[in-house]
Every structure is written in structure tokens, then in C-alpha cells.
Amino acid sequence: MSEFVLEQQNEAAAPQPKPKEMIRRLVWKICIATLILMAIGSATRVMNAGLACPDWPLCYGQLVPAKQMNLQVFLEWFHRLDAALIGVSAIALVGLCWWHRRALPTWLPWASTFALFLIVFQGILGGLTVTELLRFDIVTAHLGTALLFFTTLLIVGTALTPYQGTGNVGKLPWLGLAASILVYLQSLLGALVGSRWALHQCLGTSQLCTVMYSHIFGLVPPTVATLAVVLISWQRPALHPALRRLANMAGGLLLIQILLGVATFRLRLQVEPLTVSHQAVGAALLGTLVAFTVLALRDWVASRETNIYPVTVTLTTNTQANGSHS
């Protein structure tokens, strides 16, 4: 009993995590949940489960439709459950950021509020996908907003992560930014192909082939930009190890993504796990590039501040010396 009391006292005496650290952990947890949410959403689409729950926000008028539950209903229901949990977490994130705003960077409460706006808008689009019977433009916007919410969280989480740059990034921040934007646009094209079933239409009736080929040939710009990030990172021996690992990870994910895309095309979307993996790896690639870009920008900004500071010190010293002579 005494040991139990001592353990409780030690836990009470242990320093509580600072608001910044607590918020950073919450952001990363929401990031992981969002990545899972997008994978489940992809599975819901390829399994034709998008209308398994005919109403919204409930499913068959119930919180848990036990009588109607099957694989398709479970996918749609669990997708909504995960989205609801992320929404509650986003509300908690905003509340924590504004409550502790004096101990946090000034941009953080506003960034969390923007993330909450995105998840609310995402929920509205989710409802419209059901009420509008999976209209392709709404489905595409649904995924696009999810990716934007995901990248917003990644920017916040990476910006809050402790990091000390080496000042040797050169133009990598801007190259990483370009690669991130191109991968995001390519993901939107992929969402459009999926929401319109363009591959099936093109191979079956020769319709919507333009949409499908735009996604195939649209692979070139993001691939070139990502490979440029990887190659230039290899050429900089003094680059921070974290940036080098992220660049290598982006290169590996790019290779896996291309292989999954080829396999998905050749198998005509008949293997659902491949299609789901294709979208999940694409989101992971986008997230890796975003994290790389944020760290590289932090490195670049810190190096510029370091270069400016000695000049300021020199000017101050000269002014003081001239004043003493006079």
C-alpha cells in the first residue's frame, strides 16, 4: 500500500508536459488518425460502400446499426466514427491552443482554428457525398479537403518539433515546396479518376480516357521534383540527418507508389487492397514532402538570421567605438 502511495506521489510530483509539448503530441495523434481515415475512405469507395448507410449523419437512423451491419455498412459507419473522433480532437486542439496562447507561438491558435474549419467543411462534404449520391466533384473535393487538413496538421506538428538546422539547405526548401504542391495536385487527379471510375470507363467503353491519361502523364512533374529533392539531398554531406532521412523516405515512397499504380492499372482495380494502398502511400508521400519542406524552411530561416546577426553586432561595435572617440 505504501508503495502505491509513493508511486502516486511521484507521479504527482513529476513535471507535467508543457502546453507546447502537449499540443504537439495531440497534433501528431490527429495526423495518424487522419491518415487512417483517408485509407478507410478509399476502402469505402473501392468496396462500393459509399452509400451503405443511406442516411446521414446517422446510419439507418441509429448510432450503431447492429441489425444491418455487414462489411460495407461497417466500412461506411467506421469511416464516419473516425471522422467524428477527429472532429472532437480538432475542437480540443483549438481550445488548448487558445487557452494557452500566451505560452505558444502567436500563429498556433490561428493555425488550429483553420484546421478546425477544414474538418468542419470536410464533414459537410461527407454528408453531401451521401445526400448527392456520390457526385464525383463532391467526392473529389472531399478527399482534397482531407489532404489539406492532413498537411495543415503536419505543418503545425513539424513546426513545433525541436530542430537545430545546419544552414546547408540551399534551395531545397523551395524544391520541396514545389514537389509537395505537385504531389497534392496529382492526388486530386487521382481522386477525380477514382470518383468517376475513369479507368473502368476507359478500358470498358473508351470513355473518360482523357481523365485517366491526365493522371498517368501527370505523374511526370511530381516524380521529377521528388527525385530532385532526393538527389540534391544526397549531394549535400552536411545536410541535417533528419532532412536526409525524410528525403530518402520520399524516394522510397515514390518508388512504391509508382509500382502500386502500375499494378493497379494492369489488374484493372480488381484487387482492392492495392487500390487502397495506392492512395494511402500517396498521402504518406505528400506528408513526407511537407515535413521535409517545413524543416528545410526552418533551417533556411535560421541560417539567414545567423548571417545577419554578426553584421548587426559589427555595426553596433563600430558605432560604440566612434562614440567613445568623440
Residue frames relative to the residue before (quaternion, step in Angstrom):
aa qw qx qy qz dx dy dz
M 1.0000 0.0000 0.0000 0.0000 0.00 0.00 0.00
S 0.6561 0.5135 -0.3125 0.4563 3.57 0.96 -0.88
E 0.6240 0.5345 -0.3388 0.4584 3.58 1.07 -0.75
F 0.6413 0.5270 -0.3234 0.4543 3.57 1.02 -0.81
V 0.6515 0.5104 -0.3080 0.4692 3.58 1.00 -0.86
L 0.6509 0.5160 -0.3136 0.4601 3.57 0.99 -0.86
E 0.6303 0.5284 -0.3326 0.4614 3.57 1.02 -0.79
Q 0.6522 0.5075 -0.3169 0.4654 3.58 0.99 -0.84
Q 0.6488 0.5142 -0.3167 0.4630 3.57 1.02 -0.82
N 0.6456 0.5179 -0.3195 0.4615 3.59 1.02 -0.82
E 0.6471 0.5090 -0.3199 0.4689 3.56 1.01 -0.82
A 0.6611 0.5017 -0.3100 0.4638 3.57 1.01 -0.80
A 0.6944 0.4755 -0.2723 0.4664 3.56 1.08 -0.76
A 0.5402 0.6284 -0.4071 0.3842 3.58 1.21 -0.45
P 0.5341 -0.6433 0.4363 0.3324 3.59 -0.97 0.80
Q 0.3976 -0.7131 0.5318 0.2249 3.53 -0.91 0.96
P 0.5761 -0.6021 0.4095 0.3713 3.61 -1.04 0.69
K 0.5114 -0.6445 0.4747 0.3126 3.56 -1.00 0.80
P 0.6649 -0.5214 0.3396 0.4132 3.61 -1.13 0.54
K 0.6513 0.5282 -0.3255 0.4369 3.58 0.94 -0.86
E 0.6727 0.4814 -0.2928 0.4796 3.58 0.95 -0.88
M 0.6389 0.5310 -0.3212 0.4546 3.60 0.97 -0.84
I 0.6775 0.4815 -0.2878 0.4758 3.56 0.93 -0.88
R 0.6234 0.5438 -0.3419 0.4458 3.57 1.01 -0.77
R 0.6576 0.5029 -0.3125 0.4658 3.59 0.94 -0.85
L 0.6466 0.5170 -0.3207 0.4602 3.57 0.97 -0.84
V 0.6384 0.5332 -0.3302 0.4462 3.58 0.95 -0.85
W 0.6783 0.4849 -0.3065 0.4591 3.61 0.87 -0.88
K 0.6249 0.5262 -0.3443 0.4626 3.59 1.05 -0.67
I 0.6515 0.4924 -0.3195 0.4806 3.59 0.99 -0.79
C 0.5928 0.5691 -0.3589 0.4427 3.60 1.08 -0.68
I 0.6745 0.4869 -0.2935 0.4710 3.57 0.88 -0.97
A 0.6544 0.5103 -0.3121 0.4625 3.57 0.96 -0.86
T 0.6437 0.5199 -0.3210 0.4608 3.60 1.05 -0.73
L 0.6298 0.5204 -0.3346 0.4697 3.59 1.01 -0.76
I 0.6430 0.5024 -0.3114 0.4870 3.59 1.02 -0.81
L 0.6247 0.5521 -0.3301 0.4426 3.57 1.02 -0.85
M 0.6751 0.4867 -0.3015 0.4653 3.60 0.91 -0.89
A 0.6298 0.5207 -0.3369 0.4677 3.59 1.05 -0.71
I 0.6542 0.4962 -0.3099 0.4793 3.59 0.98 -0.82
G 0.6299 0.5327 -0.3302 0.4587 3.57 1.04 -0.75
S 0.6341 0.5139 -0.3234 0.4789 3.56 1.04 -0.77
A 0.6495 0.5075 -0.3149 0.4706 3.58 0.97 -0.85
T 0.6194 0.5476 -0.3362 0.4511 3.58 1.04 -0.77
R 0.6786 0.4913 -0.2972 0.4580 3.56 0.97 -0.86
V 0.7246 0.4477 -0.2706 0.4487 3.61 0.73 -1.02
M 0.6780 0.4539 -0.2905 0.4999 3.60 1.21 -0.42
N 0.4342 -0.7212 0.4389 0.3142 3.58 1.33 0.23
A 0.4294 0.7118 -0.4456 0.3323 3.55 1.06 0.83
G 0.3569 0.7790 -0.4639 0.2248 3.58 1.25 0.15
L 0.7648 0.2689 -0.1606 0.5630 3.59 1.16 -0.57
A 0.2771 0.7809 -0.5162 0.2168 3.57 1.17 0.53
C 0.6939 0.2836 -0.2196 0.6244 3.55 1.25 -0.53
P 0.2961 -0.8205 0.4581 0.1711 3.62 -0.24 1.20
D 0.7409 0.3293 -0.2117 0.5457 3.61 1.22 -0.31
W 0.1551 -0.7732 0.6094 0.0817 3.54 -1.35 0.18
P 0.5625 -0.1476 -0.8134 -0.0141 1.66 -2.01 1.51
L 0.5711 0.5709 -0.4005 0.4331 3.60 1.23 -0.19
C 0.3388 -0.7077 0.5743 0.2337 3.56 -1.30 0.09
Y 0.8014 -0.0912 -0.0259 0.5905 3.56 -0.37 1.31
G 0.6773 -0.5271 0.2783 0.4313 3.55 1.08 0.81
Q 0.6896 0.4436 -0.2679 0.5058 3.60 1.26 0.18
L 0.5585 -0.5732 0.4731 0.3684 3.53 -1.28 0.40
V 0.7776 0.0793 -0.0238 0.6233 3.58 1.03 -0.86
P 0.1905 -0.8143 0.5384 0.1044 3.61 -0.24 1.22
A 0.1262 -0.8510 0.5058 0.0635 3.59 0.43 1.22
K 0.6812 0.5043 -0.3085 0.4318 3.61 0.90 -0.86
Q 0.7414 0.4032 -0.2244 0.4873 3.61 0.99 -0.79
M 0.4421 0.7493 -0.4289 0.2432 3.58 1.26 -0.20
N 0.1824 0.7081 -0.6708 0.1237 3.51 -1.00 1.04
L 0.7651 -0.3650 0.2213 0.4821 3.60 -1.21 -0.11
Q 0.6881 0.4821 -0.2964 0.4541 3.59 0.85 -0.89
V 0.6541 0.4917 -0.3147 0.4810 3.58 0.94 -0.84
F 0.6387 0.5329 -0.3330 0.4441 3.58 0.98 -0.81
L 0.6457 0.5266 -0.3297 0.4439 3.60 0.93 -0.86
E 0.6904 0.4642 -0.2851 0.4759 3.58 0.85 -0.96
W 0.6623 0.5052 -0.3078 0.4598 3.59 0.95 -0.88
F 0.6848 0.4743 -0.2960 0.4674 3.61 0.88 -0.88
H 0.5845 0.5657 -0.3609 0.4562 3.58 1.13 -0.63
R 0.6746 0.4739 -0.2897 0.4862 3.57 0.95 -0.86
L 0.6336 0.5364 -0.3365 0.4445 3.59 1.00 -0.79
D 0.6578 0.4977 -0.3066 0.4751 3.59 0.91 -0.90
A 0.6448 0.5188 -0.3215 0.4602 3.59 0.97 -0.83
A 0.6482 0.5152 -0.3201 0.4604 3.60 0.99 -0.82
L 0.6501 0.5113 -0.3158 0.4649 3.60 0.98 -0.82
I 0.6395 0.5051 -0.3245 0.4802 3.57 1.02 -0.75
G 0.6294 0.5378 -0.3329 0.4515 3.58 1.02 -0.76
V 0.6524 0.4964 -0.3089 0.4822 3.59 0.96 -0.86
S 0.6501 0.5147 -0.3134 0.4628 3.59 0.99 -0.84
A 0.6384 0.5214 -0.3264 0.4627 3.58 1.04 -0.76
I 0.6239 0.5187 -0.3378 0.4770 3.60 1.06 -0.72
A 0.6464 0.5111 -0.3140 0.4716 3.58 1.00 -0.85
L 0.6275 0.5434 -0.3309 0.4488 3.57 1.02 -0.80
V 0.6585 0.4999 -0.3064 0.4718 3.59 0.91 -0.89
G 0.6571 0.5178 -0.3150 0.4482 3.57 0.93 -0.88
L 0.6626 0.4990 -0.3055 0.4676 3.59 0.94 -0.86
C 0.6637 0.5216 -0.3115 0.4363 3.57 0.92 -0.91
W 0.7034 0.4398 -0.2781 0.4842 3.60 0.90 -0.84
W 0.6270 0.5411 -0.3454 0.4414 3.60 1.04 -0.68
H 0.7729 0.3001 -0.1471 0.5394 3.58 1.00 -0.89
R 0.2462 0.8365 -0.4744 0.1212 3.59 1.20 0.34
R 0.6282 0.5515 -0.3492 0.4233 3.61 1.08 -0.59
A 0.7168 0.4111 -0.2434 0.5078 3.59 1.18 -0.50
L 0.6684 0.4847 -0.2746 0.4928 3.58 1.32 0.07
P 0.6327 -0.4882 0.4120 0.4377 3.58 -1.26 0.23
T 0.5866 -0.6316 0.3796 0.3361 3.58 -0.98 0.82
W 0.6602 0.5306 -0.3123 0.4303 3.59 1.12 -0.61
L 0.5686 0.6670 -0.3730 0.3044 3.59 1.14 -0.62
P 0.6601 0.4873 -0.3477 0.4537 3.69 0.79 -0.76
W 0.6630 0.4986 -0.3122 0.4630 3.58 1.00 -0.78
A 0.6356 0.5218 -0.3290 0.4643 3.58 1.03 -0.76
S 0.6576 0.4949 -0.3125 0.4743 3.60 0.97 -0.80
T 0.6277 0.5265 -0.3348 0.4654 3.60 1.07 -0.70
F 0.6326 0.5175 -0.3265 0.4748 3.57 1.04 -0.77
A 0.6330 0.5236 -0.3271 0.4671 3.60 1.02 -0.80
L 0.6456 0.5091 -0.3241 0.4679 3.59 0.99 -0.79
F 0.6138 0.5394 -0.3446 0.4622 3.59 1.02 -0.77
L 0.6601 0.5171 -0.3084 0.4492 3.58 0.95 -0.89
I 0.6939 0.4669 -0.2992 0.4594 3.60 0.88 -0.87
V 0.6048 0.5267 -0.3601 0.4765 3.61 1.12 -0.56
F 0.6521 0.4993 -0.3034 0.4831 3.57 0.97 -0.89
Q 0.6162 0.5496 -0.3286 0.4586 3.55 1.10 -0.76
G 0.6520 0.5124 -0.3120 0.4637 3.57 1.00 -0.81
I 0.6282 0.5243 -0.3337 0.4682 3.58 1.04 -0.77
L 0.6574 0.4984 -0.3064 0.4749 3.58 0.96 -0.86
G 0.6153 0.5502 -0.3430 0.4483 3.57 1.08 -0.71
G 0.6552 0.4956 -0.3105 0.4783 3.55 1.00 -0.79
L 0.6619 0.5140 -0.3059 0.4519 3.58 0.99 -0.83
T 0.5863 0.5708 -0.3858 0.4262 3.61 1.07 -0.57
V 0.6758 0.4609 -0.2882 0.4978 3.58 1.13 -0.63
T 0.7183 0.4559 -0.2682 0.4521 3.58 0.74 -1.04
E 0.7281 0.3838 -0.2304 0.5191 3.59 1.13 -0.59
L 0.4790 -0.7266 0.4004 0.2870 3.56 1.28 0.46
L 0.6976 -0.5256 0.2670 0.4072 3.56 0.76 1.18
R 0.1093 0.7997 -0.5766 0.1264 3.58 0.86 0.93
F 0.5357 -0.7005 0.3633 0.3006 3.56 -0.70 1.13
D 0.6616 0.5082 -0.3319 0.4403 3.61 0.96 -0.74
I 0.6417 0.5042 -0.3219 0.4800 3.59 1.09 -0.69
V 0.6366 0.5221 -0.3265 0.4642 3.59 0.99 -0.82
T 0.6537 0.5088 -0.3095 0.4670 3.59 0.98 -0.83
A 0.6620 0.4902 -0.3004 0.4808 3.58 0.96 -0.88
H 0.5844 0.5869 -0.3568 0.4322 3.58 1.13 -0.68
L 0.7039 0.4302 -0.2627 0.5004 3.59 0.87 -0.94
G 0.6305 0.5465 -0.3424 0.4319 3.59 0.97 -0.79
T 0.6651 0.4852 -0.3003 0.4817 3.58 1.00 -0.80
A 0.6163 0.5404 -0.3440 0.4581 3.58 1.06 -0.72
L 0.6618 0.4915 -0.3055 0.4767 3.59 0.97 -0.82
L 0.6422 0.5136 -0.3248 0.4673 3.59 1.04 -0.74
F 0.6260 0.5158 -0.3252 0.4862 3.59 1.04 -0.75
F 0.6434 0.5345 -0.3023 0.4571 3.57 0.99 -0.92
T 0.6956 0.4621 -0.2808 0.4731 3.59 0.87 -0.92
T 0.5984 0.5546 -0.3606 0.4521 3.61 1.09 -0.65
L 0.6611 0.4933 -0.3000 0.4791 3.57 0.94 -0.88
L 0.6465 0.5239 -0.3210 0.4522 3.57 0.99 -0.81
I 0.6275 0.5268 -0.3319 0.4676 3.57 1.01 -0.79
V 0.6663 0.4972 -0.3011 0.4671 3.58 0.91 -0.92
G 0.6902 0.4932 -0.2858 0.4458 3.57 0.82 -1.01
T 0.6810 0.4788 -0.2899 0.4722 3.58 0.96 -0.85
A 0.6382 0.5276 -0.3258 0.4562 3.57 1.05 -0.72
L 0.6981 0.4547 -0.2651 0.4854 3.60 1.13 -0.61
T 0.5503 0.6264 -0.3938 0.3870 3.60 1.23 -0.26
P 0.4961 -0.6514 0.4723 0.3263 3.63 -0.87 0.86
Y 0.1436 0.7885 -0.5763 0.1596 3.57 -0.84 1.02
Q 0.0743 -0.7755 0.6266 0.0206 3.54 -0.98 0.93
G 0.2839 -0.8129 0.4888 0.1404 3.57 -0.28 1.26
T 0.4605 -0.6742 0.5132 0.2647 3.52 -1.37 0.21
G 0.4334 -0.7223 0.4469 0.3012 3.60 1.25 -0.17
N 0.6175 0.5482 -0.3384 0.4514 3.58 1.17 0.56
V 0.3644 0.7661 -0.4636 0.2555 3.58 1.05 0.73
G 0.2571 -0.7899 0.5239 0.1883 3.60 1.13 -0.46
K 0.7858 -0.2785 0.2397 0.4975 3.56 -0.82 -1.06
L 0.3292 0.7774 -0.4830 0.2324 3.59 1.23 0.26
P 0.6050 0.5555 -0.3902 0.4161 3.68 0.94 -0.62
W 0.7077 0.4532 -0.2695 0.4702 3.58 0.90 -0.91
L 0.6219 0.5192 -0.3373 0.4794 3.56 1.11 -0.61
G 0.6454 0.5084 -0.3141 0.4757 3.56 1.03 -0.77
L 0.6298 0.5289 -0.3281 0.4647 3.57 1.05 -0.77
A 0.6522 0.5082 -0.3126 0.4677 3.58 0.94 -0.88
A 0.6567 0.5057 -0.3128 0.4639 3.59 0.94 -0.87
S 0.6413 0.5293 -0.3266 0.4493 3.60 0.99 -0.81
I 0.6632 0.5011 -0.3042 0.4654 3.59 0.92 -0.91
L 0.6704 0.5044 -0.2989 0.4548 3.58 0.93 -0.90
V 0.6473 0.4964 -0.3218 0.4806 3.60 1.00 -0.75
Y 0.6249 0.5309 -0.3408 0.4599 3.60 1.02 -0.73
L 0.6705 0.4872 -0.3003 0.4722 3.60 0.90 -0.89
Q 0.6365 0.5173 -0.3222 0.4726 3.57 1.05 -0.76
S 0.6220 0.5311 -0.3349 0.4678 3.58 1.10 -0.68
L 0.6282 0.5214 -0.3327 0.4720 3.58 1.06 -0.73
L 0.6318 0.5150 -0.3306 0.4757 3.58 1.01 -0.77
G 0.6410 0.5195 -0.3192 0.4663 3.56 1.02 -0.80
A 0.6362 0.5189 -0.3214 0.4719 3.57 1.04 -0.78
L 0.6417 0.5174 -0.3214 0.4661 3.58 1.03 -0.77
V 0.6270 0.5248 -0.3284 0.4730 3.59 1.01 -0.82
G 0.6929 0.4820 -0.2815 0.4563 3.58 0.90 -0.93
S 0.6967 0.4907 -0.2889 0.4364 3.58 0.86 -0.93
R 0.7254 0.3842 -0.2389 0.5188 3.59 1.17 -0.52
W 0.3456 -0.7512 0.4813 0.2909 3.57 1.35 -0.03
A 0.1119 0.8634 -0.4845 0.0854 3.52 1.06 0.87
L 0.6200 0.5466 -0.3580 0.4344 3.60 1.03 -0.69
H 0.6657 0.4843 -0.3021 0.4806 3.59 0.91 -0.89
Q 0.6572 0.5202 -0.3153 0.4450 3.57 0.95 -0.89
C 0.6850 0.4933 -0.2912 0.4502 3.56 0.91 -0.94
L 0.7163 0.4442 -0.2624 0.4699 3.59 0.84 -0.95
G 0.7162 0.4589 -0.2583 0.4579 3.57 1.09 -0.64
T 0.8389 0.1045 -0.0094 0.5340 3.57 0.80 -1.02
S 0.4568 -0.7062 0.4199 0.3410 3.59 1.33 0.17
Q 0.5000 0.6167 -0.4470 0.4121 3.57 1.13 0.66
L 0.8227 0.2192 -0.1912 0.4885 3.56 -1.25 0.59
C 0.2908 0.7684 -0.5215 0.2302 3.59 1.12 0.54
T 0.5876 0.5782 -0.3713 0.4272 3.60 1.11 -0.62
V 0.6423 0.5155 -0.3167 0.4705 3.57 1.01 -0.83
M 0.6763 0.4976 -0.2999 0.4528 3.57 0.88 -0.92
Y 0.7050 0.4626 -0.2768 0.4609 3.60 0.86 -0.96
S 0.5729 0.5695 -0.3925 0.4399 3.60 1.15 -0.46
H 0.6516 0.4933 -0.3114 0.4849 3.57 1.08 -0.69
I 0.6534 0.5178 -0.3201 0.4499 3.60 0.97 -0.82
F 0.7431 0.3833 -0.2309 0.4976 3.59 0.76 -0.99
G 0.5786 0.5820 -0.3714 0.4343 3.57 1.23 -0.39
L 0.5063 0.6551 -0.4126 0.3798 3.56 1.29 -0.15
V 0.5841 0.6418 -0.3703 0.3313 3.59 1.09 -0.68
P 0.7027 0.4725 -0.3184 0.4262 3.70 0.62 -0.95
P 0.7024 0.4402 -0.3136 0.4632 3.67 0.73 -0.83
T 0.6068 0.5487 -0.3584 0.4498 3.59 1.12 -0.61
V 0.6607 0.4992 -0.3057 0.4699 3.58 0.90 -0.92
A 0.6732 0.4991 -0.3021 0.4543 3.60 0.89 -0.91
T 0.6653 0.4970 -0.3069 0.4649 3.59 0.94 -0.84
L 0.6548 0.4987 -0.3149 0.4727 3.58 0.95 -0.83
A 0.6108 0.5420 -0.3489 0.4599 3.59 1.09 -0.66
V 0.6220 0.5308 -0.3349 0.4681 3.59 1.03 -0.78
V 0.6729 0.4994 -0.2934 0.4600 3.57 0.92 -0.94
L 0.7003 0.4841 -0.2850 0.4405 3.60 0.78 -1.02
I 0.6765 0.4771 -0.3042 0.4713 3.60 0.90 -0.88
S 0.6092 0.5420 -0.3549 0.4573 3.59 1.09 -0.64
W 0.6374 0.5190 -0.3236 0.4686 3.59 1.04 -0.75
Q 0.6916 0.5011 -0.2790 0.4391 3.58 1.04 -0.75
R 0.6761 0.4466 -0.2914 0.5085 3.61 1.26 -0.08
P 0.2314 -0.8250 0.4989 0.1304 3.61 0.02 1.26
A 0.7006 0.4607 -0.2753 0.4702 3.60 1.12 -0.56
L 0.3837 0.7305 -0.4859 0.2880 3.58 1.24 0.17
H 0.5867 -0.5878 0.4229 0.3626 3.56 -1.11 0.73
P 0.5615 -0.6339 0.4082 0.3411 3.64 -0.90 0.87
A 0.6179 0.5497 -0.3536 0.4370 3.61 1.03 -0.71
L 0.6581 0.4912 -0.3063 0.4814 3.59 0.97 -0.82
R 0.6447 0.5187 -0.3310 0.4536 3.57 0.97 -0.78
R 0.6521 0.5070 -0.3180 0.4654 3.59 0.98 -0.82
L 0.6579 0.5045 -0.3167 0.4609 3.58 0.96 -0.83
A 0.6339 0.5218 -0.3289 0.4666 3.59 1.03 -0.76
N 0.6614 0.4928 -0.3061 0.4755 3.59 0.95 -0.85
M 0.6302 0.5289 -0.3271 0.4648 3.56 1.06 -0.77
A 0.6405 0.5203 -0.3232 0.4632 3.58 0.99 -0.84
G 0.6490 0.5126 -0.3209 0.4616 3.59 0.98 -0.80
G 0.6642 0.4979 -0.3060 0.4661 3.59 0.96 -0.82
L 0.6625 0.4967 -0.3066 0.4695 3.58 0.95 -0.85
L 0.6124 0.5453 -0.3485 0.4539 3.58 1.06 -0.71
L 0.6567 0.5057 -0.3104 0.4655 3.58 0.92 -0.89
I 0.6571 0.5015 -0.3083 0.4708 3.59 0.92 -0.90
Q 0.6476 0.5355 -0.3137 0.4420 3.57 0.98 -0.88
I 0.6557 0.4991 -0.3146 0.4712 3.58 0.95 -0.84
L 0.6582 0.5054 -0.3118 0.4627 3.59 0.93 -0.87
L 0.6520 0.5006 -0.3160 0.4737 3.59 0.99 -0.80
G 0.6383 0.5326 -0.3261 0.4500 3.59 1.02 -0.78
V 0.6542 0.5019 -0.3076 0.4749 3.58 0.96 -0.87
A 0.6678 0.4978 -0.3031 0.4630 3.58 0.91 -0.91
T 0.6419 0.5252 -0.3194 0.4583 3.58 0.99 -0.84
F 0.6606 0.5060 -0.3043 0.4637 3.57 0.99 -0.86
R 0.6963 0.4806 -0.2862 0.4498 3.58 0.83 -0.96
L 0.7241 0.4091 -0.2379 0.5017 3.58 1.05 -0.70
R 0.3966 -0.7733 0.4277 0.2484 3.57 1.36 0.19
L 0.6535 -0.5618 0.2956 0.4123 3.57 0.96 0.96
Q 0.3955 0.7439 -0.4614 0.2780 3.58 1.19 0.45
V 0.6990 0.3872 -0.2536 0.5451 3.61 1.22 -0.42
E 0.3297 -0.8079 0.4546 0.1785 3.56 -0.08 1.31
P 0.6425 0.5287 -0.3581 0.4236 3.67 0.87 -0.76
L 0.6114 0.5442 -0.3555 0.4513 3.60 1.08 -0.62
T 0.6638 0.5065 -0.3039 0.4587 3.57 0.93 -0.89
V 0.6531 0.5000 -0.3098 0.4769 3.58 0.97 -0.87
S 0.6567 0.5099 -0.3111 0.4603 3.59 0.95 -0.86
H 0.6041 0.5732 -0.3484 0.4303 3.57 1.07 -0.75
Q 0.6987 0.4450 -0.2749 0.4881 3.57 0.90 -0.88
A 0.6548 0.5235 -0.3218 0.4400 3.60 0.94 -0.83
V 0.6632 0.4855 -0.3053 0.4809 3.58 0.97 -0.84
G 0.6095 0.5466 -0.3507 0.4547 3.60 1.07 -0.67
A 0.6579 0.4898 -0.3062 0.4832 3.58 0.99 -0.82
A 0.6450 0.5152 -0.3203 0.4646 3.58 1.03 -0.78
L 0.6235 0.5287 -0.3317 0.4709 3.59 1.06 -0.73
L 0.6408 0.5141 -0.3173 0.4737 3.58 0.96 -0.86
G 0.6694 0.5074 -0.2984 0.4531 3.57 0.90 -0.92
T 0.6407 0.5255 -0.3222 0.4577 3.58 1.01 -0.80
L 0.6712 0.4900 -0.2946 0.4719 3.57 0.94 -0.87
V 0.6296 0.5239 -0.3353 0.4656 3.60 1.04 -0.74
A 0.6566 0.4962 -0.3128 0.4741 3.60 0.92 -0.88
F 0.6250 0.5319 -0.3298 0.4666 3.60 1.01 -0.81
T 0.6735 0.5119 -0.2968 0.4429 3.57 0.87 -0.96
V 0.6666 0.5014 -0.3136 0.4538 3.60 0.89 -0.90
L 0.6706 0.4807 -0.3067 0.4745 3.61 0.89 -0.86
A 0.6514 0.5110 -0.3219 0.4593 3.58 0.97 -0.81
L 0.6386 0.5135 -0.3234 0.4732 3.60 1.03 -0.73
R 0.6290 0.5170 -0.3307 0.4772 3.58 1.01 -0.76
D 0.6352 0.5243 -0.3166 0.4705 3.56 1.02 -0.82
W 0.6730 0.5087 -0.2874 0.4536 3.58 0.92 -0.98
V 0.6613 0.5001 -0.3045 0.4689 3.61 0.93 -0.89
A 0.6596 0.5097 -0.3129 0.4553 3.59 0.93 -0.87
S 0.6514 0.5158 -0.3213 0.4543 3.59 0.99 -0.78
R 0.6462 0.5089 -0.3218 0.4689 3.59 1.03 -0.74
E 0.6475 0.5072 -0.3220 0.4688 3.59 0.98 -0.79
T 0.6391 0.5223 -0.3241 0.4623 3.59 1.05 -0.73
N 0.6677 0.4988 -0.2975 0.4656 3.57 1.02 -0.80
I 0.6681 0.4961 -0.3020 0.4651 3.59 1.06 -0.70
Y 0.6236 0.6017 -0.3461 0.3596 3.57 0.97 -0.84
P 0.6657 0.4896 -0.3433 0.4463 3.68 0.81 -0.77
V 0.6103 0.5456 -0.3545 0.4519 3.59 1.07 -0.69
T 0.6440 0.5203 -0.3130 0.4655 3.57 1.00 -0.87
V 0.6515 0.5145 -0.3146 0.4602 3.57 0.96 -0.89
T 0.6508 0.5249 -0.3127 0.4507 3.60 0.98 -0.87
L 0.6621 0.5036 -0.3038 0.4645 3.57 0.93 -0.91
T 0.6487 0.5144 -0.3158 0.4636 3.58 1.00 -0.82
T 0.6510 0.5211 -0.3083 0.4579 3.56 0.99 -0.88
N 0.6595 0.5058 -0.3079 0.4631 3.58 0.94 -0.88
T 0.6452 0.5214 -0.3237 0.4551 3.58 0.99 -0.84
Q 0.6558 0.5065 -0.3101 0.4660 3.56 1.00 -0.86
A 0.6478 0.5234 -0.3197 0.4518 3.58 1.03 -0.85
N 0.6553 0.5040 -0.3153 0.4660 3.59 0.96 -0.86
G 0.6427 0.5294 -0.3208 0.4514 3.56 1.02 -0.77
S 0.6618 0.5022 -0.3172 0.4573 3.58 1.01 -0.76
H 0.6306 0.5316 -0.3272 0.4612 3.61 1.08 -0.72
S 0.6753 0.4861 -0.3121 0.4586 3.57 0.97 -0.77
